[in-house]
């Protein structure tokens, strides 16, 4: 799995990150996994055409002292479709910038 991985994060900062994601992402059936929806203007042509598969999102997984932001963009409506794929360059930049903005806003240093 291709991902952006942040580690060696102090527990008090992990608590801040968890609370941030609870307010700025969608929860999943797994307590430590969140979904962040991509803006429509960043969707690939195929993802944009597949309106029944929208929204498209990337996963953020939390560990005891780490955060993983996956580069796989998935449909939140269907399990298998060709529109689920590894991110485009602009989508990758959005994912990395999401992580950087989150850390800056929370004043978290890793």
C-alpha positions in Angstrom: 0.0 0.0 0.0 1.3 3.4 -0.9 0.8 5.9 1.9 2.1 9.0 3.7 3.3 7.9 7.1 3.9 10.0 10.2 5.4 8.3 13.2 6.9 9.0 16.7 3.9 11.2 17.6 3.4 11.8 21.3 0.2 10.4 22.9 -1.2 13.9 23.7 -0.8 14.8 20.1 -2.4 11.6 19.0 -5.4 12.6 21.1 -5.5 16.0 19.3 -5.3 14.3 15.9 -8.1 11.9 16.8 -10.4 14.7 17.9 -9.5 16.7 14.7 -10.4 13.8 12.5 -13.7 13.2 14.4 -14.6 16.8 13.5 -13.2 16.9 10.0 -13.5 13.5 8.5 -16.1 10.7 8.4 -15.8 7.8 10.8 -15.8 4.2 9.7 -16.8 0.9 11.2 -13.2 0.6 12.6 -12.6 3.1 15.4 -9.1 4.1 14.2 -9.9 4.6 10.5 -11.4 7.8 9.1 -12.4 8.8 5.6 -11.5 12.2 4.1 -13.5 13.1 1.0 -11.8 14.5 -2.0 -13.1 17.7 -3.5 -14.9 17.1 -6.8 -12.5 19.3 -8.7 -9.7 16.8 -7.8 -11.4 13.7 -9.1 -10.0 11.9 -12.0 -12.1 12.0 -15.2 -13.3 8.4 -14.4 -14.1 9.2 -10.8 -16.0 12.3 -11.9 -18.0 10.3 -14.5 -18.9 7.7 -11.9 -21.5 9.8 -10.0 -23.1 6.7 -8.4 -19.7 5.8 -6.8 -19.2 9.3 -5.3 -18.0 10.4 -2.9 -14.4 9.4 -3.3 -12.1 9.5 -0.3 -8.8 8.4 1.2 -8.3 6.6 4.4 -6.5 7.9 7.5 -5.5 5.2 9.9 -4.3 5.9 13.5 -2.0 3.8 15.5 -0.6 4.3 19.0 2.0 6.8 17.8 1.5 7.1 14.1 -0.8 8.3 11.4 -1.1 6.7 7.9 -2.8 8.5 5.0 -3.4 6.1 2.2 -2.8 7.1 -1.4 -5.6 4.8 -2.6 -8.7 6.8 -3.5 -11.8 4.7 -2.9 -15.5 5.0 -3.6 -17.5 5.2 -0.4 -20.5 3.8 -2.2 -19.1 0.7 -4.0 -16.6 -1.9 -3.0 -15.2 -2.7 -6.4 -15.1 -0.3 -9.3 -12.4 0.8 -11.8 -12.7 4.3 -10.4 -11.0 3.3 -7.2 -7.3 3.7 -7.9 -4.1 5.1 -6.6 -4.2 8.9 -6.4 -3.3 11.2 -9.2 -0.5 13.8 -8.6 -2.9 16.5 -7.6 -4.8 14.1 -5.3 -1.5 13.1 -3.7 -0.6 16.7 -3.1 -4.0 17.3 -1.5 -3.5 14.3 0.9 0.0 15.5 1.9 -1.3 19.1 2.3 -4.2 17.8 4.4 -1.7 16.1 6.8 0.5 19.2 6.9 -2.4 21.6 7.5 -3.8 19.3 10.3 -0.4 19.2 12.1 0.1 23.0 11.7 -3.4 23.7 13.0 -2.9 21.4 16.0 0.6 22.7 16.6 1.9 19.1 16.4 5.6 18.5 15.7 6.8 15.0 14.8 
